[in-house]
Amino acid sequence: MSTLADVRVGMTVIGADGAPVGKVAAITGDRIALEAVEAGQHAGHTHYVPGGLVTIVEDGTVRLSATGANAVLLDEEQDGSSAD
């Protein structure tokens, strides 16, 4: 089992189902800051994923315990409030 300490900037984050969630922009406390997306409702906005969702880190990929769709529902704003 991997931990947040194994995560590095630039790694791809995927859900347990292999669905893409984003790329790591930074590690902030106990959360992963994802790179801001270029388009859509949250364009230019950084979201955060709880580090406790990390199950394995290998080959430049961070796999979460939640599916991609569920991980998006669990993402947070900088202040810790729900992003959605």
ZIHURA-V236009 format. One record per residue. N is the residue number from 1. RES is the residue in one letter. SS is DSSP state (H for helix, E for strand, - for the rest). PHI is phi in radians with two decimals (* if undefined). OMEGA is omega in radians with two decimals (* if undefined). Layout:
# ZIHURA-V236009
((N;RES;SS;PHI;OMEGA) (N;RES;SS;PHI;OMEGA))
This chain:
# ZIHURA-V236009
((1;M;-;*;3.14) (2;S;-;-1.68;3.12) (3;T;-;-2.24;3.12) (4;L;H;-1.04;3.13) (5;A;H;-1.13;-3.14) (6;D;H;-1.51;-3.07) (7;V;-;-1.43;-3.14) (8;R;-;-2.23;3.08) (9;V;-;-0.99;3.11) (10;G;-;1.64;3.12) (11;M;-;-1.19;3.07) (12;T;E;-1.46;3.11) (13;V;E;-1.88;3.12) (14;I;E;-2.25;3.07) (15;G;-;-1.38;3.13) (16;A;-;-1.07;-3.14) (17;D;-;-1.60;-3.14) (18;G;-;1.55;-3.14) (19;A;-;-1.25;-3.13) (20;P;E;-1.19;3.10) (21;V;E;-1.95;3.12) (22;G;E;2.76;3.09) (23;K;E;-2.12;-3.13) (24;V;E;-1.27;3.06) (25;A;E;-1.68;-3.11) (26;A;E;-2.96;2.96) (27;I;E;-1.89;-3.09) (28;T;E;-2.17;-3.09) (29;G;-;1.10;-3.14) (30;D;-;-1.83;-3.12) (31;R;E;-2.31;3.03) (32;I;E;-1.74;3.02) (33;A;E;-1.51;3.13) (34;L;E;-1.60;3.06) (35;E;-;-1.04;3.11) (36;A;-;-1.13;3.10) (37;V;-;-1.42;-3.06) (38;E;-;-1.52;-3.04) (39;A;-;-2.43;3.08) (40;G;-;1.61;-3.07) (41;Q;-;-1.03;-3.08) (42;H;-;-1.89;-3.12) (43;A;-;-0.99;3.11) (44;G;-;1.26;-3.04) (45;H;-;-2.00;3.13) (46;T;-;-1.57;3.03) (47;H;-;-1.98;-3.07) (48;Y;E;-2.17;3.11) (49;V;E;-2.01;3.11) (50;P;E;-1.01;-3.13) (51;G;H;-1.11;3.12) (52;G;H;-1.15;3.11) (53;L;H;-1.44;-3.11) (54;V;E;-1.21;3.09) (55;T;E;-1.88;-3.14) (56;I;E;-2.66;3.06) (57;V;E;-2.18;3.12) (58;E;E;-2.75;3.08) (59;D;-;0.90;3.09) (60;G;-;1.32;-3.12) (61;T;E;-2.18;3.07) (62;V;E;-1.84;3.11) (63;R;E;-1.79;-3.13) (64;L;E;-1.69;3.09) (65;S;-;-1.39;3.11) (66;A;-;-1.64;3.03) (67;T;-;-1.13;3.12) (68;G;H;-0.99;-3.13) (69;A;H;-1.12;3.13) (70;N;H;-1.25;3.12) (71;A;H;-1.07;3.12) (72;V;H;-1.13;3.11) (73;L;H;-1.24;-3.12) (74;L;H;-1.66;-3.10) (75;D;-;-1.20;-3.00) (76;E;E;-2.25;2.98) (77;E;-;-1.43;-3.14) (78;Q;-;-1.01;-3.10) (79;D;-;-1.42;3.12) (80;G;-;1.65;3.10) (81;S;-;-1.33;-3.13) (82;S;E;-1.10;-3.12) (83;A;-;-1.39;-3.07) (84;D;-;-1.90;*))
